[in-house]
């Protein structure tokens, strides 16, 4: 999967800044701040309920279109923190 902060939104499979991130149950969990290295996504703290940055491993990404879709439910994500 290619990554890179090129523009808001992406239809070509790249994870870019400001993309919304959704759990597999359809719950929005945050917005991409940027890629942190090559193996995780840093979520913006402004969209976090606790005002903190959170990280999502790339192994949790199911697919990318105009949003990042994860292969974990919200409950699974919370349990992993």
C-alpha contacts under 8 A as a table, 3 or more apart, distances in Angstrom:
res1	aa1	res2	aa2	distance
1	X	13	X	6.88
1	X	14	X	7.01
2	X	13	X	6.94
2	X	14	X	5.45
2	X	15	X	7.71
3	X	13	X	7.86
3	X	14	X	4.68
3	X	15	X	5.26
3	X	16	X	7.04
3	X	35	X	7.67
4	X	14	X	6.36
4	X	15	X	6.32
4	X	16	X	5.82
4	X	35	X	7.48
5	X	15	X	7.10
5	X	16	X	4.42
5	X	17	X	5.66
5	X	34	X	7.12
5	X	35	X	7.96
6	X	16	X	6.36
6	X	17	X	7.87
7	X	10	X	7.21
7	X	16	X	6.58
7	X	17	X	7.21
8	X	16	X	6.45
8	X	17	X	6.15
8	X	18	X	5.90
8	X	19	X	6.68
9	X	16	X	6.58
9	X	17	X	7.73
9	X	18	X	7.13
9	X	19	X	5.64
9	X	66	X	5.29
9	X	67	X	7.20
10	X	13	X	6.61
10	X	14	X	6.15
10	X	15	X	7.17
10	X	16	X	7.00
10	X	65	X	6.37
10	X	66	X	5.15
10	X	67	X	7.76
11	X	14	X	7.48
11	X	64	X	7.72
11	X	65	X	4.98
11	X	66	X	5.44
12	X	64	X	7.93
12	X	65	X	6.80
13	X	63	X	7.55
13	X	64	X	5.03
13	X	65	X	5.81
14	X	64	X	6.97
15	X	19	X	7.22
15	X	32	X	7.98
15	X	35	X	7.64
15	X	64	X	7.05
15	X	68	X	7.12
16	X	19	X	6.08
16	X	32	X	6.93
16	X	34	X	6.70
16	X	35	X	7.69
17	X	31	X	7.77
17	X	32	X	5.15
17	X	33	X	5.31
17	X	34	X	5.28
18	X	31	X	5.53
18	X	32	X	5.04
18	X	33	X	6.23
19	X	31	X	5.52
19	X	32	X	5.32
19	X	66	X	7.01
19	X	67	X	5.50
19	X	68	X	6.80
20	X	28	X	7.03
20	X	29	X	7.86
20	X	30	X	5.97
20	X	31	X	4.42
20	X	32	X	6.39
20	X	67	X	5.19
20	X	68	X	6.27
21	X	28	X	5.83
21	X	29	X	5.74
21	X	30	X	5.32
21	X	31	X	5.58
21	X	32	X	6.91
21	X	67	X	5.91
21	X	68	X	4.65
21	X	69	X	6.04
21	X	70	X	7.45
22	X	25	X	7.82
22	X	26	X	5.74
22	X	27	X	5.45
22	X	28	X	4.34
22	X	29	X	5.56
22	X	30	X	7.33
22	X	67	X	7.33
22	X	68	X	6.18
22	X	69	X	5.02
22	X	70	X	6.10
23	X	26	X	5.41
23	X	27	X	5.27
23	X	28	X	6.32
23	X	29	X	6.49
23	X	69	X	6.19
23	X	70	X	5.02
23	X	71	X	6.79
23	X	72	X	5.72
23	X	73	X	5.04
23	X	74	X	5.63
24	X	27	X	7.33
24	X	69	X	6.59
24	X	70	X	5.44
24	X	71	X	5.29
24	X	72	X	5.31
24	X	73	X	4.92
24	X	74	X	7.53
25	X	72	X	7.79
25	X	73	X	5.28
25	X	74	X	6.94
27	X	73	X	7.93
27	X	74	X	6.68
29	X	48	X	7.84
29	X	74	X	7.46
30	X	43	X	6.15
30	X	44	X	6.93
30	X	47	X	5.46
30	X	48	X	6.41
31	X	43	X	5.49
31	X	44	X	5.64
31	X	47	X	6.40
32	X	35	X	7.72
32	X	41	X	6.70
32	X	42	X	6.14
32	X	43	X	4.61
32	X	44	X	5.81
33	X	41	X	7.63
33	X	42	X	5.51
33	X	43	X	4.90
33	X	44	X	4.48
34	X	41	X	6.22
34	X	42	X	5.46
34	X	43	X	7.08
35	X	38	X	6.95
35	X	39	X	7.90
35	X	40	X	6.17
35	X	41	X	4.66
35	X	42	X	5.86
36	X	39	X	6.96
36	X	40	X	5.41
36	X	41	X	5.59
36	X	42	X	5.85
37	X	40	X	6.57
39	X	57	X	5.97
39	X	58	X	5.30
39	X	59	X	7.79
40	X	55	X	6.34
40	X	56	X	5.39
40	X	57	X	4.25
40	X	58	X	5.06
41	X	55	X	5.47
41	X	56	X	5.01
41	X	57	X	6.32
41	X	58	X	6.81
42	X	53	X	6.67
42	X	54	X	5.98
42	X	55	X	4.64
42	X	56	X	6.59
43	X	47	X	7.84
43	X	48	X	7.91
43	X	53	X	5.68
43	X	54	X	5.35
43	X	55	X	5.95
43	X	56	X	7.56
44	X	47	X	5.80
44	X	48	X	6.90
44	X	52	X	7.87
44	X	53	X	5.80
44	X	54	X	7.54
45	X	48	X	4.98
45	X	50	X	7.86
45	X	51	X	4.94
45	X	52	X	4.68
45	X	53	X	4.51
45	X	54	X	7.33
46	X	51	X	5.99
46	X	52	X	7.76
47	X	51	X	7.28
48	X	51	X	5.05
48	X	52	X	6.16
48	X	53	X	7.13
48	X	54	X	7.87
49	X	52	X	7.85
56	X	60	X	6.94
57	X	60	X	5.62
57	X	61	X	7.52
58	X	61	X	5.31
59	X	62	X	7.98
60	X	70	X	5.36
60	X	71	X	5.41
60	X	72	X	6.57
61	X	64	X	7.58
61	X	68	X	6.92
61	X	69	X	5.96
61	X	70	X	4.36
61	X	71	X	5.92
62	X	68	X	7.91
62	X	69	X	5.61
62	X	70	X	4.89
62	X	71	X	5.01
63	X	68	X	6.38
63	X	69	X	5.38
63	X	70	X	6.99
64	X	67	X	5.74
64	X	68	X	4.66
64	X	69	X	5.99
65	X	68	X	6.60
70	X	73	X	7.77
72	X	76	X	5.81
72	X	77	X	6.31
73	X	76	X	5.15
73	X	77	X	6.26
74	X	77	X	5.06
74	X	78	X	6.17
75	X	78	X	5.18
75	X	79	X	6.14
76	X	79	X	5.09
76	X	80	X	6.30
77	X	80	X	5.23
77	X	81	X	6.70
78	X	81	X	5.46
